[in-house]
Amino acid sequence: MPLPPAPTKRAALLSPDALDAPARPSHRGSRRSGDSRDDASAKSGPQPLELFDNLGTEGGGGTENTAANTRPARRAKSKVAPAPTSNPTPKLSPAPTPAAVSALVSAPQQPAAIQVETRVPTPTPAPAPVAAPQAPARNKRSKSAGPAKLFVLDTNVLLHDPMCLFRFEEHDIFLPMIVLEELDGHKKGTTEVARNGRQTSRTLDALAGAQDADIDKGLKLDTTGHREAGGRLFFQTAPLDYSLPVSLPQGKADNQILGVVQALRNEYATDKPGKPKQEVVLVSKDINMRVKARALGLAADDYQNDKTLEDGDLLYAGSLALPADFWTRQSKTVESWQSGSTTFYRISGPIVPNLYINQFVYFEAPGEPSMYARVTEIRDKTAVLKTLKDYSSGKNAVWGVNTRNREQNFAMNLLMDPEIDFVTLTGTAGTGKTLMALASGLTQVLDDRRYTEIIMTRATVSVGEDIGFLPGTEEEKMGPWMGALDDNLEFLAKGDGGGAGEWGRAATNELIRSRIKVKSMNFMRGRTFLNKYVIIDEAQNLTPKQMKTLITRAGPGTKIICMGNLAQIDTPYLTEGSSGLTFAVDKFKGWPHGGHITLARGERSRLADFASDVL
């Protein structure tokens, strides 16, 4: 018996008896070469195709459309066809017995193993562990149940996310002609909307210019490299017959889109040759548009792909309360050691899988000593906890500021740790976000010389009417937006001046001002900050793309602090689930050099604290 060939990437999916089989093209190669696939299908026998189709319908997931289900069958044919020519002594039996066929069908769902097993006289069941990695690969693209749908996109979806065309998995997309007209009207300018409009136009041009692209039959969305998009893109190439209520003006763009949705719904209501029955759904970020669509009996939905979380209450809080019986359960397995003034605990148990790196844990029980720690290591089924520095005591004051509650102490430990490069702080008004960030920044810039200067910026989104153009330099233009900076600097300068008198306070204030630079976000692209302490205030008003632009400005030795209140979002079309601050908190969760904490209790004043709760 000849030696088996060298293992390949797919070797783990084959049974031991299949090692004599000839080499076969990979899934990706067979998907690209449609001609070779068709030639192989003409030579293959009906029996392997029948077995594969049977398994494909059982384990392939009924959520994919018909075209998606036929692709694996074509790949199976190309794999079976070369077998008789490559082996000098064919092993394929002329007529497999019913027992052999039933044994193959009942075997684990593994196409590669089944195709080879039909060539041996005595079928050997494939190893059980082989089928384990196969399940997620099949269901990776289809998350929704039911047949493929036809989504009609509103213009605001394309202007909100230029990559939305590739976010609908196996479903098809339809663009009315009025959407292209509106897209053309928004492409001029330097705003985020204009940039997204231009990017969408370039994407549409690339899809239309792909090889073998046919607009009448629909443009395949995976031709530009986005393999996760399995549907097609259709344009309105002919007038559609629809009738809307007289109360809806016919010339308005929104109403024309509603008419297109109505016409498509009628057209795809029944099965026709070349046009299978499909559900037509309007996707729009405009709430009134969706309300009008539902009033007309049309299916409408919001664009959900931009939302990091469905509910803001699910956002990672950064801290976790240990159960009351924690030490009782850990009494026999806990390890502890001390390094200087810091104590470390190595714990195990069912709580470990729920922990993240740099997450804070605390134990508070009546009659027992409290414990506040941070997770510094997670390995296998154990985690290491490191006790915190207490910044609530006067000896550990940071630029004259002491923490007043548990969450503020957690936040100060993150802000003062040189190993933490990225910190996110969320909380209601008056929780001390800006004050703590500035105090820790001044200490590390002026006292520790860890950073060269503080750079502060914020999203310039007005609560009410805009005040118009502002004169002066970049820093002077940002002055009206930096009222929070001035208020906190006044407090910090007053507390640090001590008994130095008016001249001493003026000198201290001048020194502080010289180390703080106020920058506009509009001019951040292309910059690199080296050894800077960057504070991004009102980060809840940033989109995920803007947040990425700012965070990627960080160079070696730079620390970035993002602060915001998710209950005070002023940017249109932005919610708690789609805010850039929520995006950053969720993506940096568990990173060894990043940390987050949600500040729960306001410390500004009893008036502000009460107003946050009742108003």
N, C-alpha and C positions, 0 to 999 in steps of 0.2 A: 504493500500500500504506500503510495507516495506521501511525502511529508506535506502537512497542511501549509497553505500560504501564510504570509505574515499577517498579523491582526490589522484590521482597518478600523475606522471610526464606528462602523456598524457591526463590528464583530461581536459585541456584547448582546446583540439582538438575535444571533443565530444559535441553533442547537449544535451540539457536538458533531452530529452526522452531516451537518451542512458545510463542513470545512472544505470539502472537495469541490464545492460549487465554484463556477468561474466568477471572475470579478464582474460587478454590475454598476451601472451609473448611479450616482447619488440622486436623492430626491430633487435637489435643486437643479441639477443638470437635466434630468428628465423633464422637469417642468418647463425649462426654457426651450428644449428642442421638441417642438410639437410634431415635426415631420417624422423623426425616428420613432416617436411614440405611436403614430398611426401605422407605420410600416410593421412594427412589432405586433400591433393588435390584429393585423390581418393574418399573421402566421400562428398565433397562439390558439390553443384548443379551448373549447367552451368550459371544460371542467374547472381549471384553476380560476377562471373569471367568476364562475358561479360560487365557488367557495369564498373568494375574497369579497364579493358583493354581499354575501350573507353576513360575513363578519363586519363589513363596513356599515351595514344598516344597524347592527346591534351595538357596536362600540364607537361608531364615528360621530355620534351625537346628531340628533334630528334637527338641531338648530341651524345647520348649514343648508344652503340652497342646493338645487339639483346639480348645478355646475360644479360646486365644491365636492359633491359626493362622487362624481364621475372621475375626478382626477386621480384618486388612488388606484382605481381599477385600471386606468390606462398605464400607470406605472407598473402595476403587477404584470401586465402583458409583456412589457418590454423586458422584465426580469426573467420570465419563464421561457421566452422564445429561444434564446441562444443555447439552452441546455442540451438539446439533442445533438447539435453539431460540435460541442466542445468536448463531450465525453466519448471515448472510443467504444465503450460498452454501456449503452443506455440502460438506466435502472428503472425507467418509468414503466410501470406495469400497464398492460393494455386495458384492463378494466378493474379499477379498484373495487373491492367488496363494499357492501353497505356498511359493514362494521368499521372499515377503515375510514369511510367518509364521515360517519358519525363521530368517530374518535377525533378526527381533525376539527370538526365544527365545535366539539365540546372542549377542545384545547384552549389555553389562554389566548386572548385576542392579540395575535402577533403575526402580522402579514408575512414578514420575512421568513419566519420559521415554517409557516404553513406551506408556502410556495415550494420550499425545498423538500418538505416531508412527503409531498405527492410523488417524488421521484424514487423513494426507497421502498422496497417491498414490505418491510415491517415498520409501520409508523411508530416512532418513538415520541412520547409527549415532550413538549418543550419544558425546560426548567421553569418552575413557578416564579422565581424572582424576576425573570426576564420581562414579564408584562408590566411590571410596576412603572417604569419610566414612560410607557407608551400612552397612558391615559391623559396626562396633562398636555402632551404634544397635540393630541387630536382636538381637545376642547380649548386650546389656547386662544383661538380667534373668535369663536362663537360663544358669546356670553348671554345672549338673549334667546328666549325660546320662540319657536315658530319659524315660519318661512321668512325669506328676505323681504324687506320693506323698501318702499321708494320714498326717500326723504326730499322734500322741497325746501331749499334753504333760502332764508330771508337775507337781505343784504347785510344787516347788522351782524349776522353770525360770521360772515366772511371778513368783515372789518374788525371784528372782535378777536378772531383767531384765524390767521391765514392758513394754518395747517388743519383746519377743521375738515377739509375734504377727505383726509385720510384717517379720520377718527370714527368712522361708521362701520368698521369691520366688514362683514360680508354684504351689507346692504347697499342699494343703489342710490344715487343722488341725481336730482333734477334741478337745473338752474333756469328759471324763466328769463326771457329776453330783457324784461324791465330791470332785473337784478344786475345784468351786465351794464345796462345804461347807468344805473345808480352807482355801480362800482367805478365806472369811468369818471363820474362827477366828483368822486372823493379822492382821486389819486394825486391831486396837486396839493403841495404844502409840505411842511416839516413836522406835522403833528404825528402822534402815534397812529391815529386813524388813517392818515394819508400813507404812512409807511406800510401799514397792513394792507391797504388797498393795492399798492404797487406790488407787494409780495404775492398777493392773490392773483393778480393779473399775470405775473411771471409764471406762477404755478399752472394756471390754465393754459398759457401758451406752450409750456413744456409738455403738458398732457396731449394737447392737440397736435403738436409737432412730432410726437413719438412715431416710431416705425409701425406701419400697418394700422395707424389710427383711423377709425371710421366714425365720424360724428353721428351718422344715421343709426349705427348699431350700438353706439355708446363707447366712450373712451375708457379703457381699462385703467383703474386707479393705481395698479401696482407696477406700471411701466416705468415710473421714475424712481424705483427702489424702495417704495413703501410696501413691503410684503404683507403688512398687517391689514391692508385695505384690499378686500377681495371682490368689491362690487364694481359697478361701472358708473360713469358720469354722463348724463344726458343733457343736451341743450334743447331749448325750444327752437325748433327749426321751421315750424309752420304755425299758422294761427290756430287757436283752440276755440272751440265753441262752448260758451258758458253763458249763464244768465244769473246775474246778481240782483238783489232787491234794489228797487228804484232809489231807496234812501241812501244807498252807498254811491258816492260820486265815482263815475267810471274813469275819470282822468287821474285819480290818485294812485300812486305806485302800490301802496299797500293793498288797495282793492283789486288792482290788476293781478297781484300775486295770489290773492284769495280766489279770483276767478280761475287762474291756472290750476290751483289745487283742486277746485271743484271739477274742472274738466278732466283732470287726470284720475280723480276718484271714479268718475263715471266710466272712463275708458278702461281702467284696470279692475272694474268690479266683477268681471267674469273672465273665464279662460278663453283666449283667442289664439289662433295659430301664430306662433312667434312672440306672443305677449301673454305670459301666464298671469294669473290673478295675483295682485299685490295690494297690500295696504298702503295707502298714500298718507303721509304725515307731514305737516308743516312744522319746521323748526325755526323759531324766532326768539330773539332776546327781548322783543317788544311785548310787554304784558298786554297792552290794548289790542295788539294784532292777534294774540292768542285768544283773547276773549271774543273778538269778532269772529274768529274762525270757529270756535266752539258754538257760538250763537247760530252760525250757518250749518251746524251739523258736521263740521270738518274736524278731523283729528289734528291736534296741535300739541307741541311740547317745547319746553325750554332746552337750550343747548347746555347739557350737563357735563360735558367732558372737561370744561375749565374749572370745575369745582373740585377742590382737593378733598373736602368733606361735605357730606350731605347735611350735617347738622353741626353748628358751631360748638355745641356742648360736647362733641366727641373729640375736640382738639386736645392734643397731648398737653397735660398740665405741668409736667416737669417734676412733680412731687407725688409721693405715695405714702399713705398712712399704714403702718404695720399693724397687723391684728393684735388684739389684746392678749392672746395666748402665744405671741411670737416667741418670747424667751423661754416659755415652758416647753415648746416644741423643739427649740434649738439648743436646749441645755446640754444634750449629749453630743451634738455634732459641731457646735460652733467652735471656731479657733480664734484667738485674739492675740495680738502683739502690739507693741508700742514703739513708735519712732519719734523721739523728741516729745512734743506735747500732743501728738496725734496718735489716736488709737485706731487700729484696723481690726475688722471682724471678717472672717470667712464663714459664710452661711451656705446652707443648702436647703432643699425642700421644694415644695410646689410653687413657692413664690418666685423662684429664680427665673423661670421662663417669662414672667411678666415684667421683668426689670429691663432697663436700658442703661447704657453707659452715661454717666454724669446725671442720672436721675437722683433726686433727693428723696430720702426715706426718713421718716420720723416715728418715734414711739412715745406716746403720751398716755399715761394711765394714772388714775388717782392712787396715791400711796406708793408709787414707784418712781425711780429717777427717769427723767426723760432722756431720749437719745436722738440726736440729729446727725445724719451722715449722708454721704454721697457715694453712689456706686462708681467705683473706679476700675473694676475688672469683672468680666463675666467669662467663665471658662467651663465648658461642659455643663455640669449641673451645680456648679458653685459660683458664688459671687462674693466680691470683696467690697466691704463698706469702709469708708474713711470718715472719721468724725470731722466736724466743721470747726472753723474758727468763729468765735462768738464776737460779732461786731456790734452787739447791743451794749457791751460794757464800755465804760469811758476810756480804758487804756487802749482799746482797739479802734478808736474813732478814726474815720477816714475824712480828712480835711474838715474836722470838727463835726462830722455827721455820724450819728449813731442810728442803727436800725431799731425799729420799734415793734416789729412783729416777726413771726417765723419766716414768712415768705420773703420779706425784705432781707433777712439774714442769708437766706439761700441765694438771693440775687447778688448780694455783695460778695459772697464767696466766689461766684462766677466772674464778676467784674474784676476782682483783684487777683485772679489766678492767671499767671503768665502763660500757662499751657492751654488756656481756652482762647481760641481765636475768634469765635463767633458766638454772640449772646443775643437771645431774643427775649424781650420783656413785654408781657401783655398785662392789662389790668385797667380798671376803671379810672376815672379822674381822681387825682389826689392820692394815688398809691405810692408816689415817690419815684417814678421811673426816671424822669429827667434829672432830678436832684442827685440820686445815687450815681447815675451814669457820669454826670459832671464832676461830682466829688471824687469818685475813683479815678477819673481821667486826670484831674488836676494833680492828685497825689502821685500818679505814675508818670506824669510828664515833668512836674516841677521838683518833686522830692526824690523819686526813684530813678528818674532819667531813663525810664524804660522805653518811652516813646518821645518823639521830637515835638509833636504838637497835636492839638485836638482839631479835628475837622468835623463841622456840624452841618448837616443839610436836612431838608424835609420836603415833602410833597407840597407844592404851592397850589392847593385846592381850597377855594374859598367856601366858607359856610354860607354866606349870603352873596350879595352882588359884588362883583369885582370892583376894585378901586381904580382901575385903569393903569396906564403906564407910569412907571416910577423913575424919577431922575437919579443920577449918580452912578457910582461904580457897582460892580456885581454885589459886593458886600452891603452897600447902602440900599440897593434894590431889595435885598433879602431881609433888611431890617424889620419891616412890618410883620414878616412871617416869624421872626425870632423873638417874639415877646416872652415866650417861656424861657429862653436862654437868658434874657436880661433879668427876669424875675429871680431865677435861681442863682445867677452870678451875684446879684445884689445880696442875697441871703448868705452865700458862701463867703463873699468878701467881708461882710460885716462880722461873721463869726470868726474869721481868721485874723482880723485886725487886732483883736484884744484891746489893749490899752494904748495902742500906737498913736491915737489921735487922728485928726483929720488928714494930716499930711501922710501919715503911715498908711491909712486906708486908701488914699488916692494912689500911692505908689503900688500898693498891693493890687488894686484894681487895674492899674496900667499894666502890671506884670502879667496878670491873668489874661487880660485882653490881647496881649502880644502873642500868647501861645494858643489862642483860639481863632480859627479861621472859619468863616461862614461861606459856604459854597452853594451854588445853585445846581440842582440835578440836571438841568438842561445841557450842561457843559461837561458832564462826567465821562462820556464815551471816549475811549482811547487813553484815559489817564491811568497812572499806576501810583499807588500810595505806598511809600516805603517808611516803615517804623512810625506809622500814624495811628492815632486813636480816633476812629471814625464813629460818629453818632448819627444815626438815621432816625429822625423824629417823625411822628405821624406816619409810620410805615404802613398802617392799615389802608391808606389811600393809594398804595402802589399796586400795579398789576404784577403778576409773576414775571413777566418779561422785564419790567423795570427793576424789579428786585434782583433778578439775575445780573442785569447790567451793573448795578451798584456793587454787589458782592464780589463780582469778578474784577473789580478795580484793585483789590487788596494785593499788595506785594509782600515781600518777606518782612516779618516783624510787625505786621499791621493787625490791629484788633478792630472788629466791627460790632457795634451794638445797635440792634433794631428794636425800636420801641413803638408801641401803639395801643390803641383801644379799639377793639373790633366792633364795639357798639357805636362808634362814631365814624362811620365810613361816609365820605362826602363825594366820592368819585362815582359818576353814573355807570350803571351796568356792573357794578362791583358789589359783591355780597360777602358775608363772613366766610362762606365756603370757598369763594374764588379769589379772595384777597391775596396779595403777594406776601403779606405777613403770615397768613395761615399756610401758604405754600412753603415758605421757608421753615416754619416750625415743624411741619410734617416731614420735609425732606431731610432736615439735619438731625432728626430724632435718632439718638443712639450713636452719633458721630463722636469719636473720642476727644475731639478738640472743639466741640460745640455744646452749648447748654441752653436750656429754656426754663423759665419759671413764670407762672401766672400769679400776679400779685392780687390777693383777694381782699384786703382790707384797706380802706382809705385812711390816710393819716394827715390830710391837709387841714381839716377843721371839722367840728361836729356838724356844722351847717352843710359843708360839701358832702360829707359822708351820708347824712340823712337824705340830701337831694338825690344822690346817686341811687339810693334804694327806692325812693317813692315816686320820683318823676320819670 
